[in-house]
Amino acid sequence: MREHFLLDPDIVFLNHGSFGACPKPVFAEFQRWQLEMERNPVEFLGRRSGSLLAAAREHLAAYLGADAADLVFVANATTGVNTVAQSLALQPGDEVLATDHEYGACDATWRVVCAKAGAHYRRVEVPLPFDCSSFVDRMMAAVTPRTKLVFASHITSTTALIFPSPHSAQRRANGGSSR
């Protein structure tokens, strides 16, 4: 994979989560958009960016099977988790479930938000080696009447495990195969 990145060939780079290097085609596309913006910032940012972002949300919504009006872009995953966590009206006794493979900053966010609300933050152990077929059952078995939210990364930060997406879990439930 090394040839697909602009990384110094003399280093072994393992931190794609926090400071991820982009694959060369992604970086080239980023530069193309950056150059377009730099050529006429007022036109790009003031007049076109809203429609460009709306078109991107439509494309993403079609891919996810979601409504574009329900999607918002954020700077990074930690910002997204904080936005959701801070917007919840958790009450004393409520519960948020997560896995024991979550990114530290997101884990800390849930701990703080739950502590402020008097809610309980509970991490479900996902043992290694990872058994994808039992993941959804393991998480759902931990749900209680107090559970208000289940938080699970699709791709974990420290272990790079790929947890089933809602689409793959639904396919499995309907008799289809999943990754």
Backbone bond lengths (Angstrom), bond angles and torsions (degrees), N, CA, C in turn:
res aa  C-N    CA-C-N  psi(-1)  N-CA   C-N-CA  omega(-1)  CA-C   N-CA-C  phi
1 M - - - 1.452 - - 1.529 111.63 -
2 R 1.304 117.02 -17.75 1.468 121.52 -174.12 1.526 112.67 -52.56
3 E 1.319 117.64 -38.09 1.472 120.45 -176.76 1.530 112.98 -69.32
4 H 1.316 117.70 -11.89 1.461 121.33 -179.41 1.530 112.96 -88.19
5 F 1.337 117.37 -2.46 1.458 122.23 -177.08 1.520 110.51 -123.75
6 L 1.324 116.24 161.43 1.458 122.54 178.44 1.529 112.28 -92.08
7 L 1.293 117.61 12.25 1.457 122.52 -176.19 1.527 112.01 -65.62
8 D 1.321 114.94 149.38 1.453 122.05 174.30 1.529 108.01 -56.08
9 P 1.318 118.03 123.51 1.469 119.96 -176.48 1.527 113.90 -66.64
10 D 1.324 117.34 -12.20 1.459 120.46 -179.30 1.523 113.75 -90.46
11 I 1.330 117.37 2.21 1.465 119.46 178.12 1.522 110.21 -119.02
12 V 1.320 114.43 155.92 1.460 121.19 172.49 1.528 105.37 -106.91
13 F 1.304 116.95 109.90 1.464 122.56 -172.94 1.519 109.72 -99.42
14 L 1.325 117.28 118.57 1.452 121.68 -176.43 1.524 112.89 -116.92
15 N 1.325 118.66 3.36 1.461 120.73 -172.53 1.528 111.71 -106.71
16 H 1.315 117.51 54.62 1.466 120.37 179.19 1.519 112.27 -71.01
17 G 1.332 118.18 -17.01 1.461 120.97 -179.56 1.515 113.13 -73.53
18 S 1.314 117.95 -51.76 1.461 121.20 -175.72 1.521 112.85 -81.57
19 F 1.298 116.55 -43.78 1.454 121.28 -174.87 1.519 109.84 -132.55
20 G 1.304 116.58 46.43 1.449 122.10 -170.61 1.510 115.26 -56.09
21 A 1.292 114.66 131.10 1.454 120.77 171.08 1.524 107.92 -78.15
22 C 1.306 116.04 140.33 1.472 120.81 -179.29 1.520 110.20 -85.90
23 P 1.317 118.04 146.14 1.467 119.42 169.23 1.528 109.19 -59.59
24 K 1.310 117.40 151.66 1.467 122.49 -175.73 1.536 113.32 -52.06
25 P 1.340 120.22 -45.62 1.475 118.60 -179.74 1.537 112.40 -64.35
26 V 1.325 117.39 -34.49 1.469 120.74 178.11 1.521 109.39 -67.36
27 F 1.332 117.06 -43.55 1.458 120.68 179.10 1.525 110.82 -63.83
28 A 1.319 117.89 -40.30 1.474 121.03 178.36 1.525 110.66 -62.56
29 E 1.326 117.13 -41.69 1.461 120.22 178.72 1.532 110.55 -66.79
30 F 1.321 116.65 -40.26 1.466 120.95 175.05 1.524 110.38 -57.61
31 Q 1.325 116.91 -46.67 1.463 120.52 179.77 1.528 111.21 -63.08
32 R 1.332 117.73 -37.47 1.464 120.91 178.61 1.524 110.41 -61.31
33 W 1.339 116.99 -45.70 1.467 121.01 178.38 1.526 111.45 -66.51
34 Q 1.328 116.40 -40.99 1.467 120.24 178.64 1.523 110.53 -60.51
35 L 1.325 117.51 -44.45 1.461 121.73 178.65 1.526 110.96 -63.00
36 E 1.319 117.31 -41.92 1.466 120.78 177.81 1.533 110.55 -60.59
37 M 1.308 116.86 -42.48 1.456 120.04 178.29 1.532 111.24 -66.03
38 E 1.321 117.18 -43.73 1.467 121.47 -177.48 1.530 112.04 -64.60
39 R 1.316 118.31 -27.22 1.461 121.18 -179.45 1.522 112.52 -69.54
40 N 1.333 116.77 -29.67 1.463 120.34 178.21 1.533 108.30 -157.74
41 P 1.338 117.37 78.21 1.464 121.06 -174.26 1.523 114.21 -59.04
42 V 1.323 117.97 -39.91 1.461 120.22 -178.09 1.523 110.43 -65.56
43 E 1.311 116.31 -44.70 1.471 120.52 178.20 1.529 110.11 -62.25
44 F 1.327 115.84 -48.26 1.457 120.40 -175.54 1.525 111.67 -67.24
45 L 1.337 116.55 -55.25 1.469 120.41 -175.12 1.526 112.23 -77.22
46 G 1.316 116.71 -38.59 1.457 120.28 -174.64 1.515 114.96 -84.20
47 R 1.323 116.56 -26.60 1.474 118.56 -173.54 1.516 114.51 -120.96
48 R 1.331 118.14 -30.52 1.466 119.56 -173.63 1.523 114.91 -107.58
49 S 1.306 117.83 -24.77 1.477 119.50 -171.15 1.521 112.59 -60.74
50 G 1.327 117.83 -37.40 1.468 120.08 179.98 1.512 112.31 -60.77
51 S 1.333 116.79 -45.64 1.472 119.76 -179.45 1.524 111.12 -72.28
52 L 1.330 117.49 -32.82 1.464 119.94 176.62 1.527 111.17 -65.58
53 L 1.326 116.18 -42.92 1.464 119.94 177.78 1.525 111.26 -67.17
54 A 1.330 117.07 -37.59 1.472 120.10 177.68 1.525 110.27 -62.99
55 A 1.323 117.21 -42.25 1.469 120.87 178.81 1.533 110.44 -64.52
56 A 1.324 116.82 -39.70 1.466 120.37 178.48 1.530 110.38 -65.41
57 R 1.345 117.43 -40.10 1.473 120.39 177.19 1.525 110.31 -63.59
58 E 1.327 118.41 -40.50 1.471 121.50 177.59 1.525 110.75 -60.29
59 H 1.305 115.95 -44.81 1.468 120.68 -179.97 1.528 110.28 -63.44
60 L 1.327 116.47 -46.07 1.463 120.83 178.92 1.526 110.94 -64.32
61 A 1.317 117.24 -40.86 1.469 121.33 179.81 1.529 110.57 -60.89
62 A 1.324 116.49 -42.47 1.463 119.88 178.64 1.526 110.25 -61.76
63 Y 1.311 116.62 -40.74 1.468 121.23 179.53 1.529 111.46 -65.42
64 L 1.330 115.97 -41.42 1.465 120.98 -177.02 1.521 113.64 -83.79
65 G 1.321 117.28 -15.21 1.452 120.23 -173.60 1.518 110.55 73.62
66 A 1.321 116.30 37.04 1.463 122.34 -176.74 1.524 109.53 -120.21
67 D 1.309 115.88 176.60 1.455 122.83 174.91 1.525 107.44 -95.63
68 A 1.322 117.41 127.56 1.463 121.17 -178.27 1.520 111.99 -56.93
69 A 1.313 117.48 -30.89 1.467 120.69 179.88 1.533 111.66 -66.95
70 D 1.328 117.34 -16.76 1.459 121.46 179.95 1.529 112.71 -94.57
71 L 1.327 117.44 2.03 1.464 121.60 -177.13 1.515 110.93 -109.40
72 V 1.313 115.13 146.84 1.460 121.59 176.35 1.524 107.81 -143.28
73 F 1.310 116.51 142.63 1.457 120.68 176.51 1.524 109.38 -89.40
74 V 1.319 116.17 140.51 1.461 122.29 176.50 1.529 108.02 -128.39
75 A 1.319 115.75 164.21 1.467 120.53 -176.61 1.525 112.81 -64.83
76 N 1.323 116.71 -34.55 1.465 120.25 -178.73 1.527 108.88 -163.68
77 A 1.302 115.90 172.51 1.472 120.77 -176.71 1.521 112.23 -63.03
78 T 1.319 117.45 -37.04 1.464 120.02 -179.46 1.529 110.43 -63.68
79 T 1.316 117.17 -41.00 1.467 120.99 176.99 1.517 110.23 -63.02
80 G 1.319 117.06 -41.63 1.465 120.62 178.55 1.515 112.04 -62.85
81 V 1.317 116.99 -44.62 1.462 120.56 179.37 1.525 109.88 -64.01
82 N 1.324 117.30 -42.71 1.461 120.60 178.51 1.526 111.30 -62.68
83 T 1.314 117.52 -39.62 1.466 121.01 179.24 1.523 110.50 -60.56
84 V 1.323 116.20 -46.88 1.467 120.42 179.40 1.528 110.43 -67.34
85 A 1.317 116.67 -48.48 1.465 120.56 -176.26 1.524 111.90 -60.06
86 Q 1.324 116.42 -42.95 1.464 120.08 -178.23 1.525 112.27 -71.76
87 S 1.325 117.15 -19.70 1.470 119.91 -177.25 1.530 113.15 -88.99
88 L 1.330 117.50 -12.26 1.453 120.37 -177.83 1.530 111.27 -76.31
89 A 1.301 115.32 143.99 1.469 120.87 176.16 1.523 108.92 -98.40
90 L 1.325 115.91 66.46 1.456 120.01 179.10 1.522 109.73 -70.05
91 Q 1.319 114.96 145.29 1.461 122.20 -179.62 1.528 109.42 -117.89
92 P 1.327 117.39 160.09 1.461 119.27 175.37 1.530 110.31 -54.16
93 G 1.319 115.61 133.12 1.460 120.74 -179.77 1.520 113.88 93.90
94 D 1.347 118.05 -17.82 1.460 120.05 175.96 1.524 109.48 -65.60
95 E 1.323 115.42 165.52 1.461 120.03 -176.33 1.523 109.83 -137.12
96 V 1.326 115.01 140.51 1.463 122.79 170.80 1.523 106.31 -117.76
97 L 1.330 115.59 127.13 1.474 121.31 177.90 1.515 109.78 -100.40
98 A 1.309 116.26 143.27 1.465 121.71 174.19 1.525 107.41 -144.71
99 T 1.315 116.25 174.02 1.462 120.04 174.90 1.524 108.89 -92.67
100 D 1.313 116.25 169.97 1.459 120.24 175.56 1.529 111.40 -90.16
101 H 1.342 116.82 21.32 1.467 122.36 179.02 1.530 111.75 -119.72
102 E 1.313 117.88 17.73 1.461 120.24 -173.79 1.527 112.21 -81.64
103 Y 1.321 114.64 154.23 1.457 123.32 178.25 1.531 109.19 -62.68
104 G 1.317 116.97 136.00 1.450 122.53 -173.52 1.522 115.00 -53.38
105 A 1.333 118.21 -43.78 1.472 120.09 -178.72 1.527 111.04 -65.91
106 C 1.311 117.32 -37.68 1.476 120.26 178.81 1.523 110.19 -71.86
107 D 1.306 116.57 -40.26 1.458 121.86 175.82 1.532 109.71 -57.83
108 A 1.328 116.55 -45.38 1.466 121.20 179.60 1.530 111.05 -64.28
109 T 1.321 117.09 -38.48 1.465 120.29 178.09 1.517 110.90 -58.72
110 W 1.322 116.63 -48.88 1.463 119.76 -179.33 1.525 111.56 -64.25
111 R 1.321 117.53 -37.72 1.466 120.54 177.94 1.531 110.65 -61.02
112 V 1.318 116.80 -46.91 1.469 121.51 -178.07 1.525 111.15 -67.04
113 V 1.331 116.74 -47.21 1.469 120.51 -178.66 1.530 110.39 -62.18
114 C 1.315 116.71 -43.61 1.469 119.53 179.16 1.524 111.15 -65.98
115 A 1.313 117.08 -42.32 1.466 120.26 -179.89 1.528 110.78 -61.24
116 K 1.319 117.54 -43.37 1.470 121.20 179.25 1.525 111.67 -61.93
117 A 1.329 116.41 -35.35 1.469 120.63 -176.64 1.522 112.71 -88.90
118 G 1.325 117.16 -8.84 1.459 119.80 -174.49 1.520 111.36 77.68
119 A 1.323 116.52 18.01 1.468 122.06 178.79 1.529 108.83 -90.71
120 H 1.303 115.43 168.50 1.465 121.39 -177.96 1.522 108.66 -108.68
121 Y 1.322 116.53 132.31 1.464 122.53 175.38 1.516 107.41 -105.91
122 R 1.319 116.11 120.39 1.460 120.50 -175.34 1.522 109.40 -125.48
123 R 1.318 115.42 130.13 1.458 121.59 179.20 1.525 109.38 -102.01
124 V 1.313 115.80 130.33 1.458 122.80 179.12 1.526 107.94 -93.41
125 E 1.312 115.88 128.35 1.462 119.66 178.60 1.520 110.12 -70.24
126 V 1.328 114.98 130.14 1.460 122.07 173.65 1.528 105.07 -116.97
127 P 1.333 116.44 100.29 1.468 119.66 -172.27 1.528 112.88 -70.72
128 L 1.323 112.70 157.29 1.461 121.44 174.19 1.519 107.53 -107.92
129 P 1.305 120.67 143.30 1.459 125.29 -1.84 1.529 111.30 -66.69
130 F 1.316 114.63 149.45 1.457 122.13 -173.46 1.522 111.59 -76.40
131 D 1.328 115.68 131.10 1.462 122.50 176.85 1.534 107.52 -110.54
132 C 1.314 115.81 98.62 1.463 121.85 -176.28 1.526 111.63 -58.50
133 S 1.311 117.04 -35.64 1.468 120.28 -174.65 1.522 112.95 -66.28
134 S 1.333 117.75 -22.41 1.463 119.62 -177.81 1.531 113.09 -103.93
135 F 1.335 117.78 0.01 1.464 120.43 -173.60 1.527 112.62 -60.84
136 V 1.320 117.72 -52.68 1.467 120.95 -177.20 1.530 109.62 -62.42
137 D 1.329 117.56 -43.85 1.466 120.34 178.63 1.531 111.21 -60.96
138 R 1.330 117.03 -41.08 1.470 121.45 179.56 1.532 110.20 -61.92
139 M 1.323 116.05 -45.83 1.472 119.63 -179.34 1.527 110.80 -67.06
140 M 1.311 116.94 -45.28 1.468 119.98 -177.46 1.532 111.45 -67.26
141 A 1.334 117.87 -29.96 1.465 120.59 177.50 1.529 111.14 -66.83
142 A 1.330 116.82 -22.83 1.466 120.76 -179.92 1.528 112.68 -86.24
143 V 1.328 117.54 -11.51 1.463 121.22 -179.42 1.524 109.90 -68.98
144 T 1.326 115.25 136.84 1.463 121.66 177.18 1.531 107.91 -124.23
145 P 1.306 118.08 172.08 1.473 119.65 175.70 1.535 113.17 -59.47
146 R 1.336 117.08 -19.92 1.469 120.93 179.62 1.525 112.76 -85.81
147 T 1.342 117.64 -11.61 1.464 121.44 -176.06 1.526 110.27 -68.80
148 K 1.316 115.67 122.57 1.463 121.82 178.99 1.516 112.03 -104.47
149 L 1.338 116.93 -21.64 1.455 120.28 -176.44 1.519 109.37 -157.03
150 V 1.333 116.23 141.28 1.456 122.09 170.74 1.523 106.42 -113.28
151 F 1.316 115.81 122.00 1.458 122.17 -179.18 1.519 108.33 -111.16
152 A 1.338 116.81 120.89 1.462 120.91 177.14 1.520 108.88 -147.18
153 S 1.298 115.87 128.49 1.458 120.61 176.28 1.524 108.84 -67.17
154 H 1.327 116.38 149.67 1.461 119.08 173.79 1.531 108.83 -78.23
155 I 1.329 116.18 -45.32 1.464 121.31 174.22 1.526 105.97 -118.23
156 T 1.318 116.47 120.87 1.456 120.03 -174.47 1.524 111.29 -76.91
157 S 1.312 115.29 153.11 1.455 121.32 -175.46 1.528 112.59 -75.53
158 T 1.303 117.34 -54.44 1.465 119.31 -171.98 1.523 114.02 -82.03
159 T 1.320 117.69 -27.83 1.465 120.16 -176.14 1.529 113.72 -110.58
160 A 1.332 117.73 -11.41 1.473 123.55 -178.00 1.530 112.58 58.97
161 L 1.335 116.07 24.77 1.457 119.62 173.94 1.519 109.11 -69.24
162 I 1.303 116.60 148.89 1.463 121.03 175.08 1.523 106.82 -107.91
163 F 1.331 114.68 105.39 1.456 119.70 176.66 1.522 108.42 -78.38
164 P 1.326 117.97 149.51 1.466 120.24 -179.11 1.526 111.09 -58.86
165 S 1.320 115.33 138.90 1.465 120.60 174.40 1.524 107.65 -81.44
166 P 1.329 117.28 164.60 1.475 118.85 176.02 1.524 111.81 -55.52
167 H 1.353 116.54 -36.06 1.472 119.55 -179.99 1.522 111.49 -66.56
168 S 1.344 117.28 -42.55 1.466 118.57 -178.75 1.522 110.59 -70.37
169 A 1.331 117.58 -35.90 1.462 120.37 177.28 1.522 110.41 -65.05
170 Q 1.318 116.57 -39.23 1.468 120.47 179.17 1.538 110.26 -67.59
171 R 1.338 116.82 -40.99 1.470 119.71 177.84 1.520 110.35 -60.13
172 R 1.353 116.43 -43.54 1.460 120.15 179.35 1.518 110.81 -62.19
173 A 1.344 115.98 -42.14 1.466 120.22 -179.75 1.516 111.37 -63.96
174 N 1.327 116.72 -28.49 1.458 121.08 179.74 1.530 112.85 -92.72
175 G 1.317 116.72 10.49 1.468 120.45 175.90 1.511 114.62 91.29
176 G 1.356 118.40 1.94 1.455 121.15 179.03 1.507 110.91 -86.84
177 S 1.291 116.05 172.99 1.455 119.49 178.77 1.517 109.82 -94.02
178 S 1.310 114.68 160.95 1.451 121.40 178.53 1.509 108.64 -137.84
179 R 1.290 117.26 162.34 1.451 124.30 179.06 1.484 111.77 -59.64
